[in-house]
Amino acid sequence: MLSKDGSRDDDEWDVRIRKTGCAGENESLQMCFDKTKDWRACRKQLQEFKDCWRRHKNNETDVDTKRVG
């Protein structure tokens, strides 16, 4: 989405997924699904996302308030 001055505004989803620390893994998973239309074909990417999620302890924190350092 573009703001009034023509710059790109990040939508809420992009901001929230970056705060998890797993934006790259999420994008890889989304790209796989977009290409294959089959989650089963994306098991590797899904596991990488899950591993990242656990590494960043996203299950233990409120993602909306987590600070990225």
Residue frames as qw, qx, qy, qz and C-alpha x, y, z in Angstrom:
[[0.000, 0.891, 0.454, 0.000, 0.00, 0.00, 0.00],
 [0.425, 0.331, -0.013, 0.842, 1.31, 3.48, -0.84],
 [0.191, -0.629, -0.441, 0.611, 1.00, 6.44, 1.48],
 [0.262, 0.917, 0.244, -0.176, 0.02, 9.93, 0.35],
 [0.067, -0.839, 0.408, 0.353, 3.66, 10.81, -0.32],
 [0.734, 0.512, -0.394, -0.212, 4.13, 7.74, -2.54],
 [0.030, 0.463, -0.860, 0.213, 6.21, 5.70, -0.12],
 [0.628, -0.141, -0.737, -0.208, 5.26, 2.15, 0.75],
 [0.512, -0.462, 0.402, -0.602, 3.37, 1.67, 4.01],
 [0.199, 0.098, -0.972, 0.077, 3.82, -1.71, 5.63],
 [0.645, -0.396, -0.345, -0.555, 0.54, -3.34, 6.42],
 [0.616, -0.561, 0.369, -0.411, -0.21, -4.68, 9.88],
 [0.999, 0.007, 0.045, -0.003, 0.53, -8.28, 8.85],
 [0.672, 0.534, -0.283, 0.427, 4.03, -7.42, 7.58],
 [0.113, -0.692, 0.425, -0.572, 4.85, -5.53, 10.76],
 [0.801, -0.394, 0.290, -0.346, 3.58, -8.32, 13.01],
 [0.982, 0.141, -0.038, 0.116, 5.38, -11.12, 11.15],
 [0.458, 0.635, -0.377, 0.494, 8.67, -9.16, 11.24],
 [0.394, -0.652, 0.398, -0.511, 8.31, -8.83, 15.02],
 [0.970, -0.188, 0.087, -0.129, 8.32, -12.63, 15.32],
 [0.293, -0.658, 0.647, 0.250, 11.86, -12.81, 13.93],
 [0.552, 0.056, 0.813, 0.175, 10.69, -15.32, 11.32],
 [0.462, 0.678, 0.028, -0.570, 9.74, -13.14, 8.37],
 [0.214, 0.515, -0.729, -0.396, 12.12, -14.91, 5.98],
 [0.134, 0.014, 0.990, -0.049, 10.87, -18.33, 6.94],
 [0.421, 0.526, 0.550, -0.493, 7.27, -17.16, 6.63],
 [0.411, 0.659, -0.258, -0.574, 7.90, -15.75, 3.17],
 [0.089, 0.330, -0.905, -0.253, 9.58, -18.97, 2.05],
 [0.260, 0.242, 0.905, -0.236, 6.59, -20.97, 3.28],
 [0.432, 0.641, 0.297, -0.561, 4.11, -18.64, 1.58],
 [0.305, 0.597, -0.531, -0.517, 6.05, -18.73, -1.69],
 [0.065, -0.120, 0.985, 0.101, 6.12, -22.54, -1.62],
 [0.346, 0.438, 0.760, -0.334, 2.39, -22.74, -1.08],
 [0.390, 0.688, -0.014, -0.612, 1.73, -20.15, -3.79],
 [0.212, 0.484, -0.740, -0.417, 3.80, -22.21, -6.23],
 [0.091, 0.051, -0.993, -0.059, 2.49, -25.67, -5.31],
 [0.595, -0.256, -0.133, -0.750, -0.99, -24.99, -3.86],
 [0.875, -0.202, -0.435, -0.060, -0.29, -27.96, -1.59],
 [0.402, -0.798, 0.361, -0.266, 0.88, -27.59, 2.01],
 [0.947, -0.195, 0.242, 0.086, 2.18, -31.16, 1.96],
 [0.751, 0.495, -0.001, 0.438, 4.75, -30.13, -0.64],
 [0.091, 0.793, -0.227, 0.558, 5.99, -27.43, 1.74],
 [0.831, -0.494, -0.243, 0.075, 6.87, -29.57, 4.75],
 [0.677, 0.046, -0.170, 0.715, 10.50, -28.43, 4.77],
 [0.056, 0.474, 0.015, 0.879, 9.52, -24.75, 4.77],
 [0.617, -0.626, -0.232, -0.416, 6.85, -25.35, 7.40],
 [0.841, -0.343, -0.259, 0.328, 9.37, -27.08, 9.67],
 [0.475, 0.212, -0.113, 0.847, 11.85, -24.23, 9.20],
 [0.244, -0.590, -0.103, -0.763, 9.14, -21.74, 10.18],
 [0.782, -0.548, -0.260, -0.147, 8.17, -23.82, 13.23],
 [0.778, -0.121, -0.239, 0.569, 11.81, -24.12, 14.31],
 [0.217, 0.384, -0.048, 0.896, 12.30, -20.37, 13.95],
 [0.484, -0.630, -0.220, -0.566, 9.09, -19.70, 15.89],
 [0.840, -0.465, -0.251, 0.124, 10.34, -21.85, 18.76],
 [0.641, 0.102, -0.169, 0.742, 13.86, -20.36, 18.67],
 [0.022, 0.408, -0.015, 0.912, 12.36, -16.90, 19.08],
 [0.091, -0.259, -0.804, 0.528, 10.06, -18.18, 21.83],
 [0.267, -0.175, -0.278, -0.906, 7.01, -16.70, 20.15],
 [0.558, -0.420, -0.685, -0.206, 4.74, -19.12, 22.02],
 [0.522, -0.410, -0.524, 0.534, 5.92, -17.60, 25.30],
 [0.147, -0.287, -0.092, 0.942, 5.52, -13.92, 24.45],
 [0.377, 0.767, 0.427, -0.297, 2.89, -11.55, 23.21],
 [0.602, 0.253, 0.404, 0.641, 4.04, -10.96, 19.64],
 [0.107, 0.887, 0.299, 0.334, 2.36, -7.53, 19.51],
 [0.331, -0.934, 0.127, -0.045, 4.57, -6.23, 22.30],
 [0.869, -0.175, 0.190, 0.423, 7.76, -8.17, 21.57],
 [0.059, 0.912, -0.257, -0.314, 10.67, -5.90, 20.79],
 [0.888, 0.380, 0.009, 0.259, 12.97, -6.76, 17.94],
 [0.416, -0.827, 0.250, 0.284, 16.59, -6.22, 18.85]]
